[in-house]
């Protein structure tokens, strides 16, 4: 009854796994998808685009400025007539226009150095994208190998079940024939239950690793997903002699995106210091302006008409006849005021000398120098961390190779012991408990070997990664 129950559980588990095996993902596909969809990579891309906007803004500082303004309204009470610049008490509707342009001629290269600093910041941000891609590729590779390891451990557990079941069938025949006691079969029944439990646990571990990999890829949990199972023995592994840590570290200093980004940010900081220092000196600018206005109370003389009046003198016998011309006025039209009468122009040079401005420029200069110092210290820290990581990766690779070699030897030894034990058990000169113990030892050795193999592969690939070869499988 136990045997049928276990078979049902195994069948149910396999059907559940197979139902999800509708989409196979190899490592290349996983890495490419993660690079395109991982949040950290997308955030790095946003930062690069923000840096590009800052660069555009800095470049536009050297472009001449141009502005246009207009205003319209009513004036009440005593105010200045916008057309005559005289005080008036009349109600006036007015409208004015202005066009201003300006360009900086010289400011001790502050603008130019700010442009260079912004360009280096953009370059560093783009390198940051590459760093994020490398990091996610390495993390995906680690998770992918862990998933493959879980799958292989599941396969080993399945083989263990098949071996125990086959041995149980043979033992059952011998028990039925009276050649072995029932105890032998019972003990193998118990071992089959244990092996089946180990297999189900391995399936659960494989599923958990698969879920973690899906999360790293930003895939929906309901997405059909199954990792491809390549022949890991065909993965090219370089010799440790080719990965001397001092040699790898020197290559990493020039190839790792973080180190490249640090160097570029130092250049950006140097340009920022020069820009802040230049802003403390005088600035010479050229400006020009055009303007005009309109008022509804603006009149001009358009003609005159004569008239005569008589003025009497003190002598009643005489009088004087005076001849006059009375001027005629008419309101000036809108476009005539705007385009001719009130149109004004101006051009000139402006020298701006900063003297007292709340120490803002000096503070900006000091802050730029401190930022530069911080960039240099950050590079030193990152280089030391890189060196430690490279030497640690090399040490881990040496230890992983030794462990893999030891576990491989252990599997060979345990396999030989198991083959001998099987023959002894089948002729009845080895107890079931001893046989099960040897079989379990072989199972454990194979699990340890698989774990050591994948661990060794990954640690060697990390060394290759620091060498500047990326993640290659």
LUMPA-741240 format. One record per residue (C-alpha): residue in one letter; x, y, z. Coordinates in steps of 0.001 Angstrom, whole numbers, padded with zeros to 6 digits, always signed. Layout:
N
aXYZ ...
//
This chain:
473
x+000000+000000+000000 x+002878+002333+000869 x+004451+001665-002532 x+001276+002713-004397 x+000868+005841-002270 x+004455+006898-002969 x+004003+006258-006672 x+000903+008477-006653 x+002809+011309-004974 x+005640+011061-007475 x+003236+010987-010417 x+001379+014033-009065 x+004629+015947-008579 x+005898+015114-012052 x+002600+016134-013664 x+002725+019450-011816 x+006279+020138-013005 x+005548+019026-016583 x+002504+021290-016703 x+004846+024226-016221 x+007401+023030-018782 x+005879+024935-021668 x+008654+027503-022042 x+012339+026682-021869 x+014820+029420-020947 x+018565+029052-021382 x+021065+031301-019619 x+021474+033663-022573 x+017732+034218-022781 x+017511+034779-019021 x+020341+037310-019020 x+019009+039203-022051 x+015522+039399-020579 x+016821+040521-017186 x+018958+043251-018744 x+015929+044543-020646 x+013476+044370-017746 x+015298+044402-014404 x+014403+047429-012261 x+018007+048271-011344 x+019001+048353-015017 x+015982+050505-015881 x+016835+052892-013036 x+020408+053183-014295 x+019029+054029-017734 x+016835+056772-016226 x+019868+058235-014440 x+021756+058275-017740 x+018899+060118-019440 x+018795+062663-016611 x+022533+063218-017035 x+021972+063706-020772 x+019416+066430-020005 x+021922+068161-017692 x+024483+068037-020491 x+022037+069640-022950 x+021237+072352-020430 x+024945+073070-019910 x+025539+073265-023673 x+022701+075761-024069 x+024437+078145-021646 x+026742+079248-024470 x+023813+079919-026833 x+022600+083559-026979 x+019469+084284-024974 x+016344+085674-026617 x+013189+086786-024873 x+009935+088444-025838 x+007392+090131-023577 x+004207+092092-023927 x+001680+093559-021548 x-001628+095392-021861 x-003955+097125-019447 x-005700+100281-018231 x-004204+103094-016159 x-006362+105151-013808 x-005677+108305-011831 x-002358+110085-011853 x+000144+108010-013788 x+002803+108321-016479 x+001590+108248-020021 x+003471+105320-021659 x+003650+107163-024975 x+004705+110633-023834 x+006310+109831-020450 x+004314+112767-018987 x+002079+112650-015932 x-001603+112437-016723 x-004884+111908-014939 x-006639+110383-017908 x-007840+106848-018213 x-005471+105139-020676 x-005465+101790-022408 x-001889+100779-023179 x+000085+097892-024633 x+003866+097420-024818 x+006245+095020-026555 x+009845+094114-025832 x+012447+091830-027412 x+015735+091236-025585 x+018824+089270-026626 x+022119+088636-024893 x+025258+086539-025152 x+028142+085940-022775 x+031401+086976-024389 x+033820+085899-021663 x+033558+084488-018152 x+036923+082818-017522 x+035816+079537-019105 x+033218+078797-016410 x+030558+077822-018952 x+032960+075704-021019 x+034208+073759-018002 x+030654+073234-016810 x+029838+071750-020210 x+032824+069398-019991 x+031833+068388-016448 x+028282+067627-017549 x+029556+065604-020513 x+031708+063475-018196 x+028767+062996-015839 x+026711+061697-018745 x+029544+059347-019730 x+029774+058044-016161 x+025999+057521-016050 x+026125+055495-019282 x+028897+053368-017807 x+026597+052927-014811 x+024127+051202-017135 x+026845+048756-018159 x+027680+048121-014501 x+024029+047409-013719 x+023887+045023-016684 x+027023+043202-015547 x+025742+042914-011993 x+022383+041517-013034 x+024066+039132-015504 x+026283+037774-012723 x+023351+037460-010318 x+021193+035745-012931 x+024029+033341-013739 x+024366+032452-010047 x+020626+031908-009691 x+020502+029956-012951 x+023274+027608-011808 x+021544+027128-008458 x+018403+026143-010331 x+020369+023715-012510 x+021953+022254-009380 x+018512+021737-007849 x+017355+020020-011040 x+020399+017727-011023 x+019877+016912-007357 x+016296+016041-008237 x+017546+013713-010985 x+019985+012066-008566 x+017172+011558-006073 x+015026+010040-008827 x+017832+007583-009733 x+018113+006690-006053 x+014402+005846-006009 x+014724+003693-009129 x+017646+001774-007635 x+015872+001194-004343 x+012668+000139-006086 x+014563-002290-008331 x+016338-003760-005321 x+013030-003982-003466 x+011466-005898-006374 x+014355-008385-006378 x+014198-008737-002614 x+010441-009278-002707 x+010948-012159-005142 x+013561-013718-002856 x+011282-013268+000160 x+008396-014880-001691 x+010714-017752-002600 x+011759-018143+001038 x+015394-017202+000382 x+015239-013993+002460 x+013308-012950+005553 x+010427-010455+005352 x+012530-008027+007370 x+014767-007365+004363 x+011802-006293+002244 x+010383-004162+005061 x+013688-002356+005470 x+013836-001606+001735 x+010206-000433+001832 x+011247+002049+004525 x+014257+003157+002496 x+012044+003681-000578 x+009795+005948+001484 x+012845+007916+002627 x+014156+008192-000925 x+010752+009345-002129 x+010624+011972+000590 x+014071+013195-000443 x+012897+013388-004031 x+009826+015437-003172 x+012003+017761-001071 x+014365+018161-004031 x+011396+019003-006274 x+010326+021681-003808 x+013832+023145-003703 x+013997+023201-007495 x+010635+024955-007633 x+011743+027550-005070 x+014908+028253-007040 x+012838+028572-010175 x+010562+031101-008441 x+013564+033126-007263 x+014959+033210-010775 x+011575+034317-012139 x+011493+037145-009598 x+015000+038248-010593 x+013864+038399-014214 x+010770+040448-013281 x+008548+037791-014819 x+005008+037192-013652 x+004735+034155-011392 x+002174+032616-013718 x+004577+032721-016688 x+005433+029217-017943 x+009109+028838-017166 x+011612+025998-017237 x+015388+026286-017335 x+017244+024527-020102 x+019580+021824-018826 x+022802+022024-020830 x+025682+019609-020405 x+027650+021408-017697 x+030662+019219-018422 x+030988+021050-021751 x+031132+024504-020163 x+034646+025831-020908 x+036634+026361-017733 x+040046+028047-017988 x+043021+026765-016059 x+043698+028472-012748 x+047212+029260-013985 x+045605+031642-016514 x+043768+033502-013758 x+046563+034728-011516 x+044903+037210-009105 x+047498+039972-009595 x+047089+039706-013373 x+043297+039567-013177 x+043236+042588-010846 x+045250+044710-013270 x+042878+043760-016082 x+039864+044477-013879 x+041105+047996-013090 x+040765+048863-016761 x+037741+046768-017694 x+035279+046901-014805 x+032534+049524-015305 x+032729+050747-011702 x+036422+051598-012044 x+035804+053272-015393 x+032937+055264-013916 x+035078+056361-010955 x+037808+057647-013285 x+035314+059568-015410 x+033664+061125-012359 x+037062+062373-011173 x+037474+064147-014530 x+033974+065563-014139 x+034882+066826-010678 x+038048+068498-011961 x+036074+070364-014627 x+033452+071319-012022 x+036179+072881-009837 x+037439+074945-012779 x+033889+076019-013629 x+033154+077111-010052 x+036430+079041-009886 x+035688+080791-013195 x+032275+081879-011924 x+034025+083959-009228 x+035573+086288-011846 x+033950+089073-013928 x+031631+088214-016802 x+031433+090271-019996 x+028193+090126-021967 x+026722+091714-025079 x+023057+092668-025061 x+020526+094164-027423 x+016870+095121-027133 x+013908+096284-029199 x+010765+097866-027766 x+007578+099702-028595 x+004262+100688-026991 x+000760+101907-027721 x-001613+104274-025905 x-005181+105072-026871 x-004757+108759-025877 x-001869+109475-028238 x-002649+112198-030821 x-000643+113921-033544 x-001158+117157-035461 x-002572+116502-038900 x-003224+120092-040055 x-004581+123532-039086 x-007225+126061-039994 x-006890+129922-039893 x-009041+132277-037895 x-008911+136065-037105 x-009688+138036-033960 x-009674+141812-033244 x-007981+143318-030258 x-008802+146907-029252 x-006082+149210-028049 x-006329+151895-025386 x-006980+154398-028103 x-010565+153897-029155 x-009664+155063-032599 x-007457+152097-033265 x-007690+148319-033096 x-005421+145432-034134 x-006406+142532-036302 x-004633+139217-035337 x-004379+136245-037665 x-003990+132694-036145 x-003774+129070-037228 x-005566+126547-035020 x-003879+123080-035090 x-005928+120001-035920 x-005197+116664-034061 x-006180+113065-034711 x-005625+109830-032753 x-002590+107831-033956 x-003449+104368-035201 x-002250+101207-033373 x+000272+099860-035884 x+001672+103330-036598 x+002517+103746-032916 x+003949+100252-032572 x+005898+100143-035810 x+007188+103717-036156 x+006496+106418-033628 x+007273+104526-030376 x+009766+101948-031728 x+013086+101958-029832 x+016380+100022-030134 x+019420+099537-027971 x+022714+097631-027853 x+025534+097552-025346 x+028119+095724-023272 x+027609+094639-019691 x+030370+093820-017213 x+029283+091916-014116 x+031809+091827-011262 x+030785+089642-008295 x+031802+091314-005043 x+029449+090349-002257 x+026826+087699-002918 x+026418+085987+000411 x+029577+083905-000227 x+027561+081761-002607 x+030204+081538-005348 x+033017+080815-002892 x+030902+078134-001214 x+030172+076557-004613 x+033912+076513-005309 x+034705+074886-001954 x+031909+072352-002440 x+033244+071435-005899 x+036705+070790-004424 x+035237+068598-001681 x+033199+066666-004242 x+036371+066053-006227 x+038154+064827-003124 x+035237+062507-002401 x+035369+061096-005963 x+039054+060307-005523 x+038474+058658-002161 x+035604+056643-003621 x+037863+055371-006395 x+040472+054303-003864 x+037794+052468-001874 x+036346+050778-004962 x+039806+049730-006177 x+040655+048209-002800 x+037307+046406-002739 x+037917+045124-006268 x+041347+043842-005287 x+039894+042067-002269 x+037110+040574-004384 x+039536+039294-007030 x+041871+037660-004535 x+038901+036231-002623 x+037421+034854-005862 x+040759+033234-006704 x+041044+031695-003231 x+037456+030446-003475 x+038175+028944-006894 x+041211+027064-005575 x+039151+025724-002670 x+036219+024871-004964 x+038491+022947-007342 x+039969+020983-004453 x+036504+020223-003107 x+035233+019156-006520 x+038220+016841-006984 x+037664+015350-003523 x+033938+014785-004065 x+034616+013221-007459 x+037042+010794-005849 x+034459+010106-003136 x+031814+009242-005748 x+034176+006858-007491 x+035005+005153-004205 x+031391+004979-003065 x+030261+003685-006449 x+032816+000870-006248 x+031696+000059-002704 x+028053+000089-003801 x+028728-002276-006718 x+030459-004719-004391 x+027707-004365-001775 x+025014-005091-004371 x+026665-008354-005349 x+027128-009362-001695 x+023529-008428-000861 x+022119-010406-003774 x+023871-013593-002603 x+022747-013000+000980 x+026073-012271+002694 x+025329-008550+003408 x+022570-007301+005671 x+019928-004967+004363 x+020877-002241+006839 x+024497-002334+005700 x+023421-002302+002088 x+021117+000684+002649 x+023913+002525+004472 x+026298+002040+001550 x+023601+003087-000890 x+022884+006217+001142 x+026587+007030+001230 x+026690+006871-002564 x+023624+009113-002826 x+025190+011661-000457 x+028479+011564-002373 x+026714+012258-005663 x+024775+015175-004155 x+027994+016627-002731 x+029763+016185-006054 x+026980+017968-007943 x+027014+020850-005473 x+030812+021110-005638 x+030784+021005-009447 x+028344+023875-009842 x+030075+025843-007109 x+033423+025395-008862 x+031987+026415-012240 x+030445+029581-010855 x+033535+030645-008911 x+035695+030210-012005 x+033204+032241-014021 x+033412+035009-011417 x+037175+035161-012004 x+036535+035359-015740 x+034043+038145-015049 x+036682+040192-013226 x+039068+039546-016090 x+036670+041507-018261 x+035200+038640-020259 x+031672+039059-018951 x+029474+036125-018003 x+030181+033306-020461 x+028733+029790-020430 
//
